[in-house]
Amino acid sequence: MRHWLPRLLLLALAASLLTPLPRYLRGLTLDEYVVWLSQVAGLALAVGLAAVLGLWWRRGRRRGGCK
């Protein structure tokens, strides 16, 4: 259960954010939409970078550590 709980919580968070999203986006002006889109892109970039660094760190530990 501990293996699946974080994944289920992330899935629930994503669903709670995406469900009201179309109504929210229709209410934004163009400037507000650009700001929202840049924040989403920045968050996606940060998550991707963290994933790549995490994989690189794990790979280095398997080889006997970084020296």
N, C-alpha and C positions, 0 to 999 in steps of 0.2 A: 504494500500500500504506500509506503514512503517513496517508492520509485515513481508511482503514478500521480501522487498528490500534487507536486509542483506543476506538472504538465496540465492537470485538470484545472488548477487555479489560474494558470496563464490562459488557458482556453476560455474559461469563464470571464476573465478580464477582457480578453479580445472581443468576445461576444457582447459584453455589456457596452463596450465602446463603439462597436460597429452597428449595433441595432438602431440607435437613434441618429446615426451619422447622416443619412440623406436629408432628413428634416433640418438638421443643424447646418449643413452645407448650403442649403437653399436660402437660409437667412443671412448668409455672409455677403458683404460687399466684396468687390474684386480685391481691394487692398487687404482686407481681413483674410480672404481666401489664400492670397499669396503668402501671408505670414503663417497661416495654419499649415500650408503645404510645405513651407521651408522647415517648420518645426518637425513635421512628420518625416521629411527627408533626412534631417539631422539626426533624429532618433534612430531611424533605420540604419544610417551610416554608423552611428555609435554602436548599435547592437551587432552589426556585421563585423566591425573592427574588433569588438570584444570577443566575438566568436572565433575570429581568425587568430587573435593573440592567445586565446585559451587553447585552441588546437595546437598552435606552435609550442606553447609551454608544455603541454602534455607530451608532445612528440619528443621534446628535449629531455624530459624526465625519463622517458622509456629508454633512451640511449645511454643513460648513466649520468644524467645531469649536465647542466651548463657549467663550463669551466672558465 
